[in-house]
Amino acid sequence: MLDMVKNSVILFWQGRLFQDLGHVIKQASIGIVVAAVLVVVLAKMGLALWLCVVIGSLVSGGVQPYLFKDLKYA
């Protein structure tokens, strides 16, 4: 199993893990922006920072399967 992880990391750093790396980066960026905006909006509403981070993380994690549903590996 560790060998599989090692091979995946090597392929990722060589740029050969995903068929379209630009699409992967775009989708990951969307998830990051969603989480960041949600944390900032919730903090501006007066919630505690730790609660904002927890809620932002849960929502962002919930969006990931939708964002990466068409992910293709090389």
PyMOL commands that set and color helices and strands:
alter all, ss='L'
color gray80, all
select helices_A, chain A and resi 2-14+21-44+49-67
alter helices_A, ss='H'
color red, helices_A
deselect
rebuild
show_as cartoon
